[in-house]
């Protein structure tokens, strides 16, 4: 299936999971060009990958192993039409021009030893969220700030929110911000401005805001660029330590992937992680 093209969207990160022989569970993180699994099923946004091989007719496929948390990129130009022994036959419907590759993602080759040793994070419920509502987690192409805010867990203490974790990549400036519920139903959005200095705590007052999952949009005060957006989980003092610990583990996993996964794919996983934490905090 060709690269997803939606207005205002960048090269879309996609995450899907399937069981293959052994214990590996493969996750497609990004796709460009036409790709199929071992059953001849075309791969597209939020589709499952079955079997031990992948077939490509151009572009690239970025895959991670949900068990080892390793990642790999399969590139059409670096593959051949000759299938490895793990692929017994070319499925019906896969063109002869498609190249073939074993879909194994070796942990040693991706340098993810640290990530694979993380004991607590469970990717399965996170991936399930992506399956159910994949388009919710699409990351739009940046058209605002050169440096974008980060997906983050933010401490909500009374009416004060420390937004520094989300603003870390941004240079010193005064920013206008808006906060809107991802799902609605938690009251209307709120807005304000913040004087930001990197690596410094930055608390803003948000009267009436409840814990939950929000879209945080920031723009330079007086600037001409559009605002840039990230997701933020506002976490109560009771939930904040556990939420930050688990989210940090997800961040470390995405960092360990390096260039084997594009930025939009990493952010999609982090957004689904925040959704999972928000649902847990809400008792869902």
Secondary structure, DSSP 8 states (H G I E B T S, - for coil): ------TTB-S-B---EEE-STT-EEEEEEEES-EEETT--B--TT----SSEEEESSSEEEEEETTT--EEEEEGGG-BSS--TT--S--TT--TT-EEEE----HHHHT-HHHHT-SS--HHHHHHHHHHTGGGG--B---S-SS----EEEEEETTEEE-HHHHTTS-SEEEEEEEEESSS-S---EEEEEEE-TTS--EEE-TT--SEEEEEEEEETT-SS--EEEEEEEEEHHHHHHHHHHHHHHHHHHHHTGGGS-HHHHHHHHHHHHHHHHHHHTT-
